[in-house]
Amino acid sequence: MLHLCLQPNSFVFDYMRRDIFQAIADPTRRAIIVLIASQAMTPNAIAEHFDTSRQAISKHLKVLNECELVKKDIKGREIYYQLELKKMKEIDQWLEQFREIWNSRFNQLDNVLSNFKHTAP
């Protein structure tokens, strides 16, 4: 996505690329992901679950599509959006490093509590 920023006496071109983490940062987009996780849905069907305009939902779907978190499946005149599992695995892989850290910390805490329990009068 190319953004043109006007500044006095100059043009500044700024290339902004969306990534999957920007996409999931928005609570509405996360809710859309949850909705289509189990079945493909049309934009109208998705919009029925939100108290916002159909146009706003379309913008969210555009971001999710640009980040390849959802894919379009055109059937006749209808467009269905479904979750792109390969991209969701990228998020899961990134989160895995934190799971390992927290599991290690919880194990350390268990050891401390166990030692405390055995040494307490």
KOLGU-4560 file (N, C-alpha, C; in nm, 3 decimals, padded with zeros to 5 digits):
<recs>
<n_xx: 00.085 n_yy: -00.116 n_zz: 00.000 ca_xx: 00.000 ca_yy: 00.000 ca_zz: 00.000 c_xx: 00.090 c_yy: 00.123 c_zz: 00.000 mol: A seq: 1 type: MET>
<n_xx: 00.070 n_yy: 00.212 n_zz: -00.093 ca_xx: 00.153 ca_yy: 00.331 ca_zz: -00.106 c_xx: 00.078 c_yy: 00.450 c_zz: -00.050 mol: A seq: 2 type: LEU>
<n_xx: 00.140 n_yy: 00.523 n_zz: 00.041 ca_xx: 00.079 ca_yy: 00.641 ca_zz: 00.099 c_xx: 00.158 c_yy: 00.763 c_zz: 00.054 mol: A seq: 3 type: HIS>
<n_xx: 00.088 n_yy: 00.866 n_zz: 00.014 ca_xx: 00.151 ca_yy: 00.991 ca_zz: -00.026 c_xx: 00.125 c_yy: 01.092 c_zz: 00.084 mol: A seq: 4 type: LEU>
<n_xx: 00.230 n_yy: 01.143 n_zz: 00.145 ca_xx: 00.217 ca_yy: 01.240 ca_zz: 00.252 c_xx: 00.261 c_yy: 01.376 c_zz: 00.199 mol: A seq: 5 type: CYS>
<n_xx: 00.174 n_yy: 01.475 n_zz: 00.207 ca_xx: 00.210 ca_yy: 01.608 ca_zz: 00.160 c_xx: 00.272 c_yy: 01.687 c_zz: 00.273 mol: A seq: 6 type: LEU>
<n_xx: 00.391 n_yy: 01.739 n_zz: 00.246 ca_xx: 00.458 ca_yy: 01.827 ca_zz: 00.341 c_xx: 00.493 c_yy: 01.954 c_zz: 00.264 mol: A seq: 7 type: GLN>
<n_xx: 00.513 n_yy: 02.065 n_zz: 00.333 ca_xx: 00.545 ca_yy: 02.189 ca_zz: 00.264 c_xx: 00.664 c_yy: 02.170 c_zz: 00.169 mol: A seq: 8 type: PRO>
<n_xx: 00.642 n_yy: 02.203 n_zz: 00.042 ca_xx: 00.745 ca_yy: 02.202 ca_zz: -00.062 c_xx: 00.806 c_yy: 02.065 c_zz: -00.091 mol: A seq: 9 type: ASN>
<n_xx: 00.742 n_yy: 01.957 n_zz: -00.050 ca_xx: 00.799 ca_yy: 01.827 ca_zz: -00.084 c_xx: 00.693 c_yy: 01.718 c_zz: -00.081 mol: A seq: 10 type: SER>
<n_xx: 00.722 n_yy: 01.611 n_zz: -00.150 ca_xx: 00.639 ca_yy: 01.492 ca_zz: -00.146 c_xx: 00.718 c_yy: 01.381 c_zz: -00.079 mol: A seq: 11 type: PHE>
<n_xx: 00.654 n_yy: 01.312 n_zz: 00.011 ca_xx: 00.720 ca_yy: 01.202 ca_zz: 00.078 c_xx: 00.639 c_yy: 01.076 c_zz: 00.049 mol: A seq: 12 type: VAL>
<n_xx: 00.706 n_yy: 00.977 n_zz: -00.011 ca_xx: 00.640 ca_yy: 00.851 ca_zz: -00.038 c_xx: 00.675 c_yy: 00.753 c_zz: 00.073 mol: A seq: 13 type: PHE>
<n_xx: 00.575 n_yy: 00.693 n_zz: 00.125 ca_xx: 00.595 ca_yy: 00.601 ca_zz: 00.236 c_xx: 00.525 c_yy: 00.470 c_zz: 00.203 mol: A seq: 14 type: ASP>
<n_xx: 00.601 n_yy: 00.364 n_zz: 00.194 ca_xx: 00.544 ca_yy: 00.234 ca_zz: 00.164 c_xx: 00.513 c_yy: 00.164 c_zz: 00.295 mol: A seq: 15 type: TYR>
<n_xx: 00.385 n_yy: 00.136 n_zz: 00.318 ca_xx: 00.345 ca_yy: 00.066 ca_zz: 00.440 c_xx: 00.292 c_yy: -00.071 c_zz: 00.403 mol: A seq: 16 type: MET>
<n_xx: 00.352 n_yy: -00.172 n_zz: 00.457 ca_xx: 00.306 ca_yy: -00.307 ca_zz: 00.434 c_xx: 00.237 c_yy: -00.357 c_zz: 00.560 mol: A seq: 17 type: ARG>
<n_xx: 00.118 n_yy: -00.408 n_zz: 00.544 ca_xx: 00.047 ca_yy: -00.462 ca_zz: 00.658 c_xx: 00.102 c_yy: -00.601 c_zz: 00.686 mol: A seq: 18 type: ARG>
<n_xx: 00.102 n_yy: -00.639 n_zz: 00.812 ca_xx: 00.141 ca_yy: -00.776 ca_zz: 00.845 c_xx: 00.031 c_yy: -00.840 c_zz: 00.928 mol: A seq: 19 type: ASP>
<n_xx: 00.047 n_yy: -00.967 n_zz: 00.954 ca_xx: -00.058 ca_yy: -01.041 ca_zz: 01.023 c_xx: -00.083 c_yy: -00.988 c_zz: 01.164 mol: A seq: 20 type: ILE>
<n_xx: 00.018 n_yy: -00.933 n_zz: 01.226 ca_xx: 00.001 ca_yy: -00.884 ca_zz: 01.363 c_xx: -00.076 c_yy: -00.752 c_zz: 01.366 mol: A seq: 21 type: PHE>
<n_xx: -00.060 n_yy: -00.670 n_zz: 01.264 ca_xx: -00.144 ca_yy: -00.551 ca_zz: 01.253 c_xx: -00.289 c_yy: -00.592 c_zz: 01.231 mol: A seq: 22 type: GLN>
<n_xx: -00.308 n_yy: -00.697 n_zz: 01.154 ca_xx: -00.444 ca_yy: -00.743 ca_zz: 01.123 c_xx: -00.514 c_yy: -00.793 c_zz: 01.249 mol: A seq: 23 type: ALA>
<n_xx: -00.444 n_yy: -00.870 n_zz: 01.331 ca_xx: -00.510 ca_yy: -00.926 ca_zz: 01.449 c_xx: -00.510 c_yy: -00.830 c_zz: 01.567 mol: A seq: 24 type: ILE>
<n_xx: -00.449 n_yy: -00.714 n_zz: 01.551 ca_xx: -00.449 ca_yy: -00.615 ca_zz: 01.658 c_xx: -00.588 c_yy: -00.556 c_zz: 01.681 mol: A seq: 25 type: ALA>
<n_xx: -00.671 n_yy: -00.559 n_zz: 01.580 ca_xx: -00.804 ca_yy: -00.501 ca_zz: 01.590 c_xx: -00.905 c_yy: -00.603 c_zz: 01.642 mol: A seq: 26 type: ASP>
<n_xx: -00.982 n_yy: -00.569 n_zz: 01.746 ca_xx: -01.077 ca_yy: -00.666 ca_zz: 01.803 c_xx: -01.187 c_yy: -00.711 c_zz: 01.705 mol: A seq: 27 type: PRO>
<n_xx: -01.229 n_yy: -00.622 n_zz: 01.616 ca_xx: -01.330 ca_yy: -00.662 ca_zz: 01.519 c_xx: -01.275 c_yy: -00.766 c_zz: 01.423 mol: A seq: 28 type: THR>
<n_xx: -01.152 n_yy: -00.745 n_zz: 01.379 ca_xx: -01.091 ca_yy: -00.844 ca_zz: 01.288 c_xx: -01.069 c_yy: -00.977 c_zz: 01.358 mol: A seq: 29 type: ARG>
<n_xx: -01.031 n_yy: -00.973 n_zz: 01.485 ca_xx: -01.018 ca_yy: -01.099 ca_zz: 01.559 c_xx: -01.152 c_yy: -01.170 c_zz: 01.570 mol: A seq: 30 type: ARG>
<n_xx: -01.258 n_yy: -01.093 n_zz: 01.591 ca_xx: -01.392 ca_yy: -01.153 ca_zz: 01.599 c_xx: -01.434 c_yy: -01.213 c_zz: 01.465 mol: A seq: 31 type: ALA>
<n_xx: -01.398 n_yy: -01.147 n_zz: 01.356 ca_xx: -01.427 ca_yy: -01.201 ca_zz: 01.223 c_xx: -01.354 c_yy: -01.333 c_zz: 01.203 mol: A seq: 32 type: ILE>
<n_xx: -01.230 n_yy: -01.339 n_zz: 01.246 ca_xx: -01.152 ca_yy: -01.463 ca_zz: 01.235 c_xx: -01.221 c_yy: -01.576 c_zz: 01.311 mol: A seq: 33 type: ILE>
<n_xx: -01.269 n_yy: -01.545 n_zz: 01.430 ca_xx: -01.339 ca_yy: -01.646 ca_zz: 01.510 c_xx: -01.466 c_yy: -01.692 c_zz: 01.438 mol: A seq: 34 type: VAL>
<n_xx: -01.539 n_yy: -01.598 n_zz: 01.380 ca_xx: -01.663 ca_yy: -01.632 ca_zz: 01.309 c_xx: -01.640 c_yy: -01.727 c_zz: 01.192 mol: A seq: 35 type: LEU>
<n_xx: -01.537 n_yy: -01.700 n_zz: 01.114 ca_xx: -01.516 ca_yy: -01.781 ca_zz: 00.993 c_xx: -01.423 c_yy: -01.899 c_zz: 01.016 mol: A seq: 36 type: ILE>
<n_xx: -01.382 n_yy: -01.920 n_zz: 01.140 ca_xx: -01.292 ca_yy: -02.031 ca_zz: 01.169 c_xx: -01.357 c_yy: -02.166 c_zz: 01.139 mol: A seq: 37 type: ALA>
<n_xx: -01.486 n_yy: -02.176 n_zz: 01.162 ca_xx: -01.552 ca_yy: -02.305 ca_zz: 01.144 c_xx: -01.622 c_yy: -02.319 c_zz: 01.009 mol: A seq: 38 type: SER>
<n_xx: -01.658 n_yy: -02.205 n_zz: 00.947 ca_xx: -01.723 ca_yy: -02.214 ca_zz: 00.816 c_xx: -01.704 c_yy: -02.085 c_zz: 00.739 mol: A seq: 39 type: GLN>
<n_xx: -01.700 n_yy: -02.097 n_zz: 00.607 ca_xx: -01.689 ca_yy: -01.980 ca_zz: 00.519 c_xx: -01.819 c_yy: -01.900 c_zz: 00.527 mol: A seq: 40 type: ALA>
<n_xx: -01.805 n_yy: -01.768 n_zz: 00.520 ca_xx: -01.923 ca_yy: -01.681 ca_zz: 00.530 c_xx: -01.914 c_yy: -01.568 c_zz: 00.429 mol: A seq: 41 type: MET>
<n_xx: -02.031 n_yy: -01.518 n_zz: 00.388 ca_xx: -02.036 ca_yy: -01.402 ca_zz: 00.301 c_xx: -02.016 c_yy: -01.276 c_zz: 00.384 mol: A seq: 42 type: THR>
<n_xx: -01.976 n_yy: -01.166 n_zz: 00.321 ca_xx: -01.962 ca_yy: -01.041 ca_zz: 00.396 c_xx: -02.092 c_yy: -00.999 c_zz: 00.467 mol: A seq: 43 type: PRO>
<n_xx: -02.207 n_yy: -01.020 n_zz: 00.401 ca_xx: -02.334 ca_yy: -00.985 ca_zz: 00.464 c_xx: -02.361 c_yy: -01.070 c_zz: 00.588 mol: A seq: 44 type: ASN>
<n_xx: -02.332 n_yy: -01.198 n_zz: 00.579 ca_xx: -02.350 ca_yy: -01.286 ca_zz: 00.695 c_xx: -02.258 c_yy: -01.246 c_zz: 00.809 mol: A seq: 45 type: ALA>
<n_xx: -02.137 n_yy: -01.208 n_zz: 00.776 ca_xx: -02.042 ca_yy: -01.162 ca_zz: 00.879 c_xx: -02.092 c_yy: -01.033 c_zz: 00.942 mol: A seq: 46 type: ILE>
<n_xx: -02.137 n_yy: -00.939 n_zz: 00.858 ca_xx: -02.181 ca_yy: -00.808 ca_zz: 00.906 c_xx: -02.300 c_yy: -00.818 c_zz: 01.002 mol: A seq: 47 type: ALA>
<n_xx: -02.383 n_yy: -00.921 n_zz: 00.985 ca_xx: -02.499 ca_yy: -00.939 ca_zz: 01.074 c_xx: -02.459 c_yy: -00.959 c_zz: 01.220 mol: A seq: 48 type: GLU>
<n_xx: -02.337 n_yy: -01.001 n_zz: 01.244 ca_xx: -02.290 ca_yy: -01.026 ca_zz: 01.380 c_xx: -02.231 c_yy: -00.902 c_zz: 01.448 mol: A seq: 49 type: HIS>
<n_xx: -02.230 n_yy: -00.791 n_zz: 01.378 ca_xx: -02.166 ca_yy: -00.671 ca_zz: 01.432 c_xx: -02.260 c_yy: -00.552 c_zz: 01.428 mol: A seq: 50 type: PHE>
<n_xx: -02.240 n_yy: -00.462 n_zz: 01.521 ca_xx: -02.318 ca_yy: -00.339 ca_zz: 01.526 c_xx: -02.239 c_yy: -00.229 c_zz: 01.456 mol: A seq: 51 type: ASP>
<n_xx: -02.212 n_yy: -00.251 n_zz: 01.329 ca_xx: -02.136 ca_yy: -00.157 ca_zz: 01.248 c_xx: -02.183 c_yy: -00.169 c_zz: 01.104 mol: A seq: 52 type: THR>
<n_xx: -02.137 n_yy: -00.080 n_zz: 01.020 ca_xx: -02.184 ca_yy: -00.080 ca_zz: 00.881 c_xx: -02.123 c_yy: -00.194 c_zz: 00.801 mol: A seq: 53 type: SER>
<n_xx: -02.190 n_yy: -00.230 n_zz: 00.695 ca_xx: -02.140 ca_yy: -00.332 ca_zz: 00.602 c_xx: -02.008 c_yy: -00.285 c_zz: 00.540 mol: A seq: 54 type: ARG>
<n_xx: -01.999 n_yy: -00.154 n_zz: 00.516 ca_xx: -01.877 ca_yy: -00.096 ca_zz: 00.459 c_xx: -01.758 c_yy: -00.113 c_zz: 00.554 mol: A seq: 55 type: GLN>
<n_xx: -01.780 n_yy: -00.094 n_zz: 00.683 ca_xx: -01.673 ca_yy: -00.111 ca_zz: 00.781 c_xx: -01.626 c_yy: -00.256 c_zz: 00.784 mol: A seq: 56 type: ALA>
<n_xx: -01.719 n_yy: -00.350 n_zz: 00.777 ca_xx: -01.682 ca_yy: -00.492 ca_zz: 00.774 c_xx: -01.603 c_yy: -00.522 c_zz: 00.648 mol: A seq: 57 type: ILE>
<n_xx: -01.642 n_yy: -00.464 n_zz: 00.537 ca_xx: -01.568 ca_yy: -00.484 ca_zz: 00.411 c_xx: -01.424 c_yy: -00.435 c_zz: 00.422 mol: A seq: 58 type: SER>
<n_xx: -01.405 n_yy: -00.324 n_zz: 00.491 ca_xx: -01.269 ca_yy: -00.273 ca_zz: 00.512 c_xx: -01.187 c_yy: -00.369 c_zz: 00.597 mol: A seq: 59 type: LYS>
<n_xx: -01.249 n_yy: -00.424 n_zz: 00.701 ca_xx: -01.180 ca_yy: -00.522 ca_zz: 00.785 c_xx: -01.145 c_yy: -00.647 c_zz: 00.704 mol: A seq: 60 type: HIS>
<n_xx: -01.238 n_yy: -00.692 n_zz: 00.621 ca_xx: -01.212 ca_yy: -00.809 ca_zz: 00.537 c_xx: -01.100 c_yy: -00.780 c_zz: 00.438 mol: A seq: 61 type: LEU>
<n_xx: -01.095 n_yy: -00.659 n_zz: 00.388 ca_xx: -00.987 ca_yy: -00.621 ca_zz: 00.295 c_xx: -00.851 c_yy: -00.632 c_zz: 00.363 mol: A seq: 62 type: LYS>
<n_xx: -00.841 n_yy: -00.583 n_zz: 00.487 ca_xx: -00.715 ca_yy: -00.591 ca_zz: 00.561 c_xx: -00.678 c_yy: -00.737 c_zz: 00.584 mol: A seq: 63 type: VAL>
<n_xx: -00.775 n_yy: -00.817 n_zz: 00.629 ca_xx: -00.748 ca_yy: -00.959 ca_zz: 00.653 c_xx: -00.707 c_yy: -01.030 c_zz: 00.525 mol: A seq: 64 type: LEU>
<n_xx: -00.767 n_yy: -00.992 n_zz: 00.414 ca_xx: -00.733 ca_yy: -01.052 ca_zz: 00.285 c_xx: -00.593 c_yy: -01.010 c_zz: 00.240 mol: A seq: 65 type: ASN>
<n_xx: -00.560 n_yy: -00.881 n_zz: 00.257 ca_xx: -00.426 ca_yy: -00.831 ca_zz: 00.221 c_xx: -00.318 c_yy: -00.902 c_zz: 00.301 mol: A seq: 66 type: GLU>
<n_xx: -00.348 n_yy: -00.936 n_zz: 00.424 ca_xx: -00.251 ca_yy: -01.004 ca_zz: 00.511 c_xx: -00.257 c_yy: -01.156 c_zz: 00.493 mol: A seq: 67 type: CYS>
<n_xx: -00.343 n_yy: -01.201 n_zz: 00.404 ca_xx: -00.358 ca_yy: -01.343 ca_zz: 00.371 c_xx: -00.406 c_yy: -01.427 c_zz: 00.489 mol: A seq: 68 type: GLU>
<n_xx: -00.479 n_yy: -01.365 n_zz: 00.581 ca_xx: -00.539 ca_yy: -01.439 ca_zz: 00.691 c_xx: -00.672 c_yy: -01.501 c_zz: 00.652 mol: A seq: 69 type: LEU>
<n_xx: -00.734 n_yy: -01.442 n_zz: 00.550 ca_xx: -00.856 ca_yy: -01.499 ca_zz: 00.493 c_xx: -00.837 c_yy: -01.507 c_zz: 00.342 mol: A seq: 70 type: VAL>
<n_xx: -00.916 n_yy: -01.595 n_zz: 00.282 ca_xx: -00.914 ca_yy: -01.602 ca_zz: 00.136 c_xx: -01.057 c_yy: -01.600 c_zz: 00.085 mol: A seq: 71 type: LYS>
<n_xx: -01.071 n_yy: -01.546 n_zz: -00.035 ca_xx: -01.202 ca_yy: -01.535 ca_zz: -00.099 c_xx: -01.228 c_yy: -01.660 c_zz: -00.181 mol: A seq: 72 type: LYS>
<n_xx: -01.352 n_yy: -01.704 n_zz: -00.175 ca_xx: -01.397 ca_yy: -01.813 ca_zz: -00.260 c_xx: -01.524 c_yy: -01.764 c_zz: -00.328 mol: A seq: 73 type: ASP>
<n_xx: -01.517 n_yy: -01.744 n_zz: -00.459 ca_xx: -01.630 ca_yy: -01.691 ca_zz: -00.533 c_xx: -01.714 c_yy: -01.807 c_zz: -00.586 mol: A seq: 74 type: ILE>
<n_xx: -01.840 n_yy: -01.807 n_zz: -00.546 ca_xx: -01.935 ca_yy: -01.909 ca_zz: -00.591 c_xx: -02.054 c_yy: -01.838 c_zz: -00.653 mol: A seq: 75 type: LYS>
<n_xx: -02.059 n_yy: -01.837 n_zz: -00.785 ca_xx: -02.164 ca_yy: -01.762 ca_zz: -00.854 c_xx: -02.148 c_yy: -01.614 c_zz: -00.827 mol: A seq: 76 type: GLY>
<n_xx: -02.253 n_yy: -01.553 n_zz: -00.773 ca_xx: -02.248 ca_yy: -01.410 ca_zz: -00.741 c_xx: -02.203 c_yy: -01.383 c_zz: -00.599 mol: A seq: 77 type: ARG>
<n_xx: -02.188 n_yy: -01.485 n_zz: -00.521 ca_xx: -02.153 ca_yy: -01.470 ca_zz: -00.380 c_xx: -02.003 c_yy: -01.485 c_zz: -00.359 mol: A seq: 78 type: GLU>
<n_xx: -01.951 n_yy: -01.407 n_zz: -00.266 ca_xx: -01.812 ca_yy: -01.418 ca_zz: -00.222 c_xx: -01.816 c_yy: -01.473 c_zz: -00.080 mol: A seq: 79 type: ILE>
<n_xx: -01.741 n_yy: -01.580 n_zz: -00.059 ca_xx: -01.730 ca_yy: -01.639 ca_zz: 00.074 c_xx: -01.588 c_yy: -01.618 c_zz: 00.123 mol: A seq: 80 type: TYR>
<n_xx: -01.576 n_yy: -01.581 n_zz: 00.248 ca_xx: -01.446 ca_yy: -01.566 ca_zz: 00.310 c_xx: -01.423 c_yy: -01.685 c_zz: 00.403 mol: A seq: 81 type: TYR>
<n_xx: -01.303 n_yy: -01.741 n_zz: 00.394 ca_xx: -01.268 ca_yy: -01.849 ca_zz: 00.484 c_xx: -01.128 c_yy: -01.824 c_zz: 00.539 mol: A seq: 82 type: GLN>
<n_xx: -01.103 n_yy: -01.885 n_zz: 00.652 ca_xx: -00.977 ca_yy: -01.866 ca_zz: 00.722 c_xx: -00.864 c_yy: -01.934 c_zz: 00.646 mol: A seq: 83 type: LEU>
<n_xx: -00.750 n_yy: -01.866 n_zz: 00.639 ca_xx: -00.630 ca_yy: -01.922 ca_zz: 00.577 c_xx: -00.544 c_yy: -01.981 c_zz: 00.689 mol: A seq: 84 type: GLU>
<n_xx: -00.552 n_yy: -02.112 n_zz: 00.705 ca_xx: -00.487 ca_yy: -02.178 ca_zz: 00.818 c_xx: -00.335 c_yy: -02.166 c_zz: 00.816 mol: A seq: 85 type: LEU>
<n_xx: -00.276 n_yy: -02.159 n_zz: 00.698 ca_xx: -00.130 ca_yy: -02.149 ca_zz: 00.690 c_xx: -00.081 c_yy: -02.021 c_zz: 00.758 mol: A seq: 86 type: LYS>
<n_xx: -00.152 n_yy: -01.912 n_zz: 00.739 ca_xx: -00.113 ca_yy: -01.786 ca_zz: 00.804 c_xx: -00.138 c_yy: -01.791 c_zz: 00.955 mol: A seq: 87 type: LYS>
<n_xx: -00.244 n_yy: -01.859 n_zz: 00.995 ca_xx: -00.271 ca_yy: -01.872 ca_zz: 01.138 c_xx: -00.158 c_yy: -01.951 c_zz: 01.204 mol: A seq: 88 type: MET>
<n_xx: -00.100 n_yy: -02.046 n_zz: 01.134 ca_xx: 00.013 ca_yy: -02.122 ca_zz: 01.190 c_xx: 00.134 c_yy: -02.033 c_zz: 01.211 mol: A seq: 89 type: LYS>
<n_xx: 00.151 n_yy: -01.930 n_zz: 01.127 ca_xx: 00.261 ca_yy: -01.835 ca_zz: 01.146 c_xx: 00.246 c_yy: -01.765 c_zz: 01.281 mol: A seq: 90 type: GLU>
<n_xx: 00.124 n_yy: -01.727 n_zz: 01.314 ca_xx: 00.098 ca_yy: -01.661 ca_zz: 01.442 c_xx: 00.128 c_yy: -01.758 c_zz: 01.555 mol: A seq: 91 type: ILE>
<n_xx: 00.082 n_yy: -01.880 n_zz: 01.540 ca_xx: 00.104 ca_yy: -01.982 ca_zz: 01.642 c_xx: 00.253 c_yy: -02.008 c_zz: 01.663 mol: A seq: 92 type: ASP>
<n_xx: 00.329 n_yy: -02.013 n_zz: 01.555 ca_xx: 00.474 ca_yy: -02.037 ca_zz: 01.567 c_xx: 00.541 c_yy: -01.921 c_zz: 01.639 mol: A seq: 93 type: GLN>
<n_xx: 00.499 n_yy: -01.799 n_zz: 01.613 ca_xx: 00.557 ca_yy: -01.684 ca_zz: 01.680 c_xx: 00.524 c_yy: -01.688 c_zz: 01.830 mol: A seq: 94 type: TRP>
<n_xx: 00.401 n_yy: -01.728 n_zz: 01.862 ca_xx: 00.359 ca_yy: -01.734 ca_zz: 02.002 c_xx: 00.427 c_yy: -01.848 c_zz: 02.078 mol: A seq: 95 type: LEU>
<n_xx: 00.472 n_yy: -01.951 n_zz: 02.006 ca_xx: 00.534 ca_yy: -02.067 ca_zz: 02.070 c_xx: 00.653 c_yy: -02.029 c_zz: 02.158 mol: A seq: 96 type: GLU>
<n_xx: 00.732 n_yy: -01.931 n_zz: 02.114 ca_xx: 00.847 ca_yy: -01.890 ca_zz: 02.195 c_xx: 00.803 c_yy: -01.839 c_zz: 02.331 mol: A seq: 97 type: GLN>
<n_xx: 00.689 n_yy: -01.773 n_zz: 02.338 ca_xx: 00.639 ca_yy: -01.722 ca_zz: 02.465 c_xx: 00.580 c_yy: -01.834 c_zz: 02.550 mol: A seq: 98 type: PHE>
<n_xx: 00.518 n_yy: -01.932 n_zz: 02.484 ca_xx: 00.467 ca_yy: -02.048 ca_zz: 02.559 c_xx: 00.581 c_yy: -02.118 c_zz: 02.631 mol: A seq: 99 type: ARG>
<n_xx: 00.693 n_yy: -02.134 n_zz: 02.561 ca_xx: 00.809 ca_yy: -02.201 ca_zz: 02.620 c_xx: 00.862 c_yy: -02.122 c_zz: 02.740 mol: A seq: 100 type: GLU>
<n_xx: 00.868 n_yy: -01.990 n_zz: 02.726 ca_xx: 00.916 ca_yy: -01.906 ca_zz: 02.837 c_xx: 00.824 c_yy: -01.919 c_zz: 02.957 mol: A seq: 101 type: ILE>
<n_xx: 00.692 n_yy: -01.908 n_zz: 02.933 ca_xx: 00.598 ca_yy: -01.914 ca_zz: 03.044 c_xx: 00.592 c_yy: -02.053 c_zz: 03.106 mol: A seq: 102 type: TRP>
<n_xx: 00.601 n_yy: -02.156 n_zz: 03.025 ca_xx: 00.605 ca_yy: -02.291 ca_zz: 03.082 c_xx: 00.726 c_yy: -02.309 c_zz: 03.172 mol: A seq: 103 type: ASN>
<n_xx: 00.839 n_yy: -02.257 n_zz: 03.129 ca_xx: 00.960 ca_yy: -02.264 ca_zz: 03.210 c_xx: 00.941 c_yy: -02.188 c_zz: 03.342 mol: A seq: 104 type: SER>
<n_xx: 00.882 n_yy: -02.071 n_zz: 03.334 ca_xx: 00.860 ca_yy: -01.992 ca_zz: 03.455 c_xx: 00.761 c_yy: -02.060 c_zz: 03.549 mol: A seq: 105 type: ARG>
<n_xx: 00.657 n_yy: -02.119 n_zz: 03.495 ca_xx: 00.561 ca_yy: -02.190 ca_zz: 03.580 c_xx: 00.626 c_yy: -02.311 c_zz: 03.645 mol: A seq: 106 type: PHE>
<n_xx: 00.711 n_yy: -02.381 n_zz: 03.572 ca_xx: 00.782 ca_yy: -02.495 ca_zz: 03.631 c_xx: 00.873 c_yy: -02.449 c_zz: 03.744 mol: A seq: 107 type: ASN>
<n_xx: 00.941 n_yy: -02.336 n_zz: 03.725 ca_xx: 01.026 ca_yy: -02.282 ca_zz: 03.830 c_xx: 00.942 c_yy: -02.244 c_zz: 03.953 mol: A seq: 108 type: GLN>
<n_xx: 00.827 n_yy: -02.185 n_zz: 03.930 ca_xx: 00.739 ca_yy: -02.147 ca_zz: 04.040 c_xx: 00.689 c_yy: -02.272 c_zz: 04.113 mol: A seq: 109 type: LEU>
<n_xx: 00.654 n_yy: -02.376 n_zz: 04.038 ca_xx: 00.612 ca_yy: -02.503 ca_zz: 04.100 c_xx: 00.722 c_yy: -02.558 c_zz: 04.190 mol: A seq: 110 type: ASP>
<n_xx: 00.847 n_yy: -02.551 n_zz: 04.143 ca_xx: 00.960 ca_yy: -02.600 ca_zz: 04.223 c_xx: 00.977 c_yy: -02.518 c_zz: 04.350 mol: A seq: 111 type: ASN>
<n_xx: 00.965 n_yy: -02.387 n_zz: 04.339 ca_xx: 00.979 ca_yy: -02.301 ca_zz: 04.456 c_xx: 00.869 c_yy: -02.332 c_zz: 04.557 mol: A seq: 112 type: VAL>
<n_xx: 00.746 n_yy: -02.342 n_zz: 04.507 ca_xx: 00.634 ca_yy: -02.371 ca_zz: 04.598 c_xx: 00.645 c_yy: -02.509 c_zz: 04.660 mol: A seq: 113 type: LEU>
<n_xx: 00.692 n_yy: -02.605 n_zz: 04.582 ca_xx: 00.710 ca_yy: -02.741 ca_zz: 04.634 c_xx: 00.817 c_yy: -02.741 c_zz: 04.743 mol: A seq: 114 type: SER>
<n_xx: 00.928 n_yy: -02.674 n_zz: 04.721 ca_xx: 01.035 ca_yy: -02.664 ca_zz: 04.822 c_xx: 00.986 c_yy: -02.591 c_zz: 04.946 mol: A seq: 115 type: ASN>
<n_xx: 00.910 n_yy: -02.487 n_zz: 04.927 ca_xx: 00.856 ca_yy: -02.411 ca_zz: 05.039 c_xx: 00.762 c_yy: -02.498 c_zz: 05.122 mol: A seq: 116 type: PHE>
<n_xx: 00.680 n_yy: -02.575 n_zz: 05.052 ca_xx: 00.584 ca_yy: -02.662 ca_zz: 05.120 c_xx: 00.655 c_yy: -02.767 c_zz: 05.206 mol: A seq: 117 type: LYS>
<n_xx: 00.766 n_yy: -02.822 n_zz: 05.153 ca_xx: 00.839 ca_yy: -02.926 ca_zz: 05.226 c_xx: 00.924 c_yy: -02.870 c_zz: 05.341 mol: A seq: 118 type: HIS>
<n_xx: 00.960 n_yy: -02.743 n_zz: 05.336 ca_xx: 01.044 ca_yy: -02.686 ca_zz: 05.441 c_xx: 00.962 c_yy: -02.608 c_zz: 05.543 mol: A seq: 119 type: THR>
<n_xx: 00.836 n_yy: -02.585 n_zz: 05.516 ca_xx: 00.752 ca_yy: -02.510 ca_zz: 05.611 c_xx: 00.724 c_yy: -02.595 c_zz: 05.734 mol: A seq: 120 type: ALA>
<n_xx: 00.720 n_yy: -02.531 n_zz: 05.853 ca_xx: 00.696 ca_yy: -02.607 ca_zz: 05.976 c_xx: 00.555 c_yy: -02.663 c_zz: 05.985 mol: A seq: 121 type: PRO>
</recs>
